[in-house]
């Protein structure tokens, strides 16, 4: 009994170290990748091949295809990504996650402790933030290797126990029954751990100790590829239909891939054996099987993307859309840059909607639209409120999940931008009320008043358009140029006084320009804060 407890504790402890090392390495990589990774997320494209490259790169950095796929589900749920974009990124994520297996192939597992020691020494005594992050990667890598070593050592006594040898023989891939049992076991274990990297590590440990034959390891890997889809599926349960379809796409891609290989399993295993003989390096053999499966899967699906999309569009439709995304948001905290980019894109959507509302207002004033369209301005106010709530929910949760100074600064900025845009939504409603006053009083503004309103409208909406671009890609010179334009508008609108004793048409004219002046001030305020963010990053 004592031996069983020792084996359990050693394997569980090794697995814990392995998972923590993966998490530490992932977060440190994200910190170092920084703006480059943010740019890649922002440039997600409808071109499927480029989407595969993006998904591969992101997953290679964060070391988790589950988190990448959850990110995709979250982005689709927030209408920040299309299903076509998602398919390419999912295929790429499946390839990117195989990098972990190749890291484990390197015969340096015995150096896990020295790597932790050196990394900890640099982390504790260096004052350079970037050097500390690199040290964290080194510590994380050391923990991965140490965890794998502990799991291997913990499993060593099992090969001398007849009952365990008999148990593992049930799952031997010497027959199709064993292949299917192994695949199901791999899928179940990965579903529980929600980490294919961890189960790949366990598979390598079992194979290294001779507890399973090489073909069984390949069958386990096939199942592990299916099991990893559980995280995205759980994330999609309370989301919009397209977000659900992205999760279904992830599941179907894996199931179809495994189903195509199973009838030819022994031929598939033989090909891998020819490329990398298992007796030479069993870990390399397992890593190669994982990589070949996912690259092959991507190649198979690429020519049929349009057919696959048509099929997906026929499934997963709810009569009532449920846009709750608490699980998605929580899982995205593992990938802070994705959480930030999701909120940044939502701020961009808020600016776009507000520009559209101003465009509706000016067309109403010019009598180019019927008065019923004024209701859109009040809907715009509600839209800004909902978007702000979504951003605040996402970012306040992230605040408790990170200690990165750069991420905390970005959170502060995005919260401020979202709050300011919510205030601008109120101005859209105020302009809607002013327009309704003109309708109720049958007032038609003189053409010279309309021309002046239109002039400042064009200036301010152009500033909003540039603000949207700057929000997504901050640029110091563009901010300085735009600030100057906003300051000039403020100076030009100094004459506006809605309390001035004038006739009713001029009073309405002053009231409208007063709202535009305040909108301009809010735009200037956001530009100042974006400039401060760049200055802080440059220090």
Order of alpha helices (4+ residues) and beta strands (2+ residues): alpha-alpha-alpha-alpha-alpha-alpha-alpha-alpha-alpha-alpha-alpha-alpha-alpha-alpha-alpha-alpha-alpha-alpha-alpha-alpha-alpha-alpha-alpha
